[in-house]
Amino acid sequence: MQYVSTRGSAPALGFEDVTLAGLASDGGLYVPESWPQFSAADIRALAGLSYVETAVRVMAPFVAGSLSEEELRDLCTAAYGRFSHDAVTPLVQLDNRHWMLELFHGPTLAFKDVALQLLGQLFERFLSRRDDHLTIVGATSGDTGSAAIDAVAGREKVDIFMLHPEGRVSDVQRRQMTTVLAPNVYNIAIDGSFDDAQALVKRMFNDADFKARFNLSAVNSINWARLMAQVVYYFYAAVRLGAPDRPIAFSVPTGNFGDVFAGYVASKMGLPVARLVVATNVNDILHRALSEGDYSQGQVVPTATPSMDIQVSSNFERLLFDAGGRDGVALAQQMQGFEASKAMRLTNAQREGAANLFTSARIDADGMTMAMRWAFDAAGQVIDPHSAIGLAAAREADIDPSIPVVTLATAHAAKFRDAVERATGTRPPLPARVGDLFAREESYAKLPGTFEAVTAYVAERATPRG
Ligand SMILES: *Cc1c(COP(=O)(O)O)cnc(C)c1O
């Protein structure tokens, strides 16, 4: 399988190169040059398979040329063996038509583990082949940092430096990062906001010498391998609910448009997806884009769903590219316009291409609270605020009542237990697998939020190339 850039001028690359590169050299994102096709018979043959076997079948066409089926199976077995539920991503029924797909049974209690556990395995495999080394540098407001650290802790070919804004992530989120004491893990608390931390990371990547010297790499959801890993659970859930003989709708709490774009990919591959509901909080750029064609950046408003407090959704570019006719040169111009003015209109082709499959909803704090209460009253389920945004949108969406609607549950309620307690009066206990989190030793550096301080810290500890 070859991958092309959404901006039309970077060279096409195979899966291994795309995984290690992250962003394309023309500033675009990589997408497969064509979508693998699954017939109804191929989908029917997934019935009854384990998560790992489903993952192997669904991902095999994407990794062709870079990994054999045996290699892929080994990596998936290692990645998903660390989940605490045998089904890896179990389905829970809420009423006669609403279901939740629980994606939070991985080591750090959010759905990002599904993709990052596999990405950690892929990095290790590809870097050993090349005898190369990567330095991951990232900024996190919580979930990505802990999932990425867990996925690469103790690996020989990777160092990870993770910046978080001091005092602005939850205790659970901070401890999930800072209690990992592996020698290749460096946590840095920055005196500043998440945006400050993010700006420092961007500046490091823009420093070409620094980037080359330490072979810097990112683990955010622009990496194609992350999206690919997320396609699997759409197949896994739909097959359990009757696909290919019955269409299924999904509602997805959305920030960077990665998780829901994976649902679009599943549909393109032949899975009968009736609808994809894009659920946003009050940071609603995606809702405005999909309902009115207006993609314009607003101010980020902090909410009880911090992982969705985003105003620019990096993966949306992949949808604009594919739904808009795959014209990379035109899209490069459109995106440059957006980067300059922080606003753009979708083209008619982009709007129509998206309207076939997507609908969207903007859910405010009341809507979120009501969905949390409904899940508890209807089915005894204590759900996290992000999942509640998805569920509220699912219940509002105009979807044929005979079609099952699956809401993706993206975090364990205990990860956001203060917000859950405020909304429901119930404080969810931490699951046993992280039970001694508050007894573990923490280690992290505290640095001023200056470029000089952070680059000096990284340069002293990272492994230079060659
Ligand atoms: C990252 C995250 C999201 C948003 O996912 P995207 O792929 O960025 O759309 C939603 N919920 C939780 C809990 C997350 O950690």
The ligand as an SDF file (V2000), in Angstrom:
LIG
                    3D

 15 15  0  0  0  0  0  0  0  0999 V2000
   -8.7280   12.5860   22.4480 C   0  0  0  0  0  0  0  0  0  0  0  0
  -10.0730   12.3930   23.0600 C   0  0  0  0  0  0  0  0  0  0  0  0
  -11.2670   12.6900   22.3450 C   0  0  0  0  0  0  0  0  0  0  0  0
  -11.2670   13.3040   20.9530 C   0  0  0  0  0  0  0  0  0  0  0  0
  -10.7760   12.4010   19.9760 O   0  0  0  0  0  0  0  0  0  0  0  0
  -10.3100   12.9450   18.5420 P   0  0  0  0  0  0  0  0  0  0  0  0
   -9.7500   11.7670   17.8340 O   0  0  0  0  0  0  0  0  0  0  0  0
   -9.2910   14.0210   18.8140 O   0  0  0  0  0  0  0  0  0  0  0  0
  -11.5340   13.4960   17.8590 O   0  0  0  0  0  0  0  0  0  0  0  0
  -12.4740   12.4260   22.9550 C   0  0  0  0  0  0  0  0  0  0  0  0
  -12.5440   11.9090   24.2090 N   0  0  0  0  0  0  0  0  0  0  0  0
  -11.4250   11.6250   24.9240 C   0  0  0  0  0  0  0  0  0  0  0  0
  -11.5640   11.0900   26.2980 C   0  0  0  0  0  0  0  0  0  0  0  0
  -10.1580   11.8400   24.3750 C   0  0  0  0  0  0  0  0  0  0  0  0
   -9.0500   11.5490   25.1020 O   0  0  0  0  0  0  0  0  0  0  0  0
  1  2  1  0
  2  3  1  0
  2 14  2  0
  3  4  1  0
  3 10  2  0
  4  5  1  0
  5  6  1  0
  6  7  2  0
  6  8  1  0
  6  9  1  0
 10 11  1  0
 11 12  2  0
 12 13  1  0
 12 14  1  0
 14 15  1  0
M  END
$$$$
